[in-house]
Amino acid sequence: MLDIGVGIGGGARQAAREFGALVLGIDVSANMLSIAIDRLQNEKDTRVRYQISDALEYEFPASSFDYVFSRDGLHHNERIDIVMRRIFHWLKPGGKVLITIYGMGHGTLSAKFQAYVEKRKYFLKTLEEMVEITEAAGFENVQGTNLTKRFRDILLDERTKTLNRKNEFLEKFGEETFNSLLNGWNDKIDFIDDDNHNWNQIFATKPL
């Protein structure tokens, strides 16, 4: 399995631990991967390995992987169409791709949301656009799922837990960090309610 944008490696280690998968995790962040490697050393799981690579630049041989997975990372790529074609090339016939990705909704985009997207260097597509891009890359049985309600519930839960432990949080991290997190959650919830910010999932198969 290839994990694109593996970050600190939680998903890669989980796939190895729960499903026995052999996982290669790639990321462009050396800082993230250093944490991933430290945690992997603690677990001593030889089924997982990491490398610094950009999915738009690094060339894997054709038909290298049974599965390709990416959680919340591909929206940083301006040419997601190229990434999906590369994933198609890397998968074995019958291989599966599963990604979650931030997306754009169908509401009128607020100036605040557009500034947020630009600051974070996101390149957002609607769910329908992502399905079309995935099909154009050659995949079949493309399933697009809108996970935005779940995303909103997660944000609300994180905000509530932090507010319930406000004093403890302030002592440990300070008021500036607390306010930054709270404002971030509030903004994202507003973006979701305005149907600006979506969270989408794509699952598809490479034909045999």
Buried (B, 14 or more C-beta within 10 A) or exposed (E): BBBBBBBBBEBBBEBBEEEEBEBBBBBBBEEBBEEBBEBBEEEEBEBBBBEEBEBEEEEBEEEBBBBBBBBBBBBBBEEBBBBBBBBBBBBBEEBBBBBBBBBBBEBEBEEEBEEBBEEEEBBBBBBEBBBBBBBEBBBEEBEBEBBBEEBBEBBEEEBEEBEEEEEEBBEEEEEEEBEEBBEBBEBBBBBBEBBBBBBBBBBBBBEE
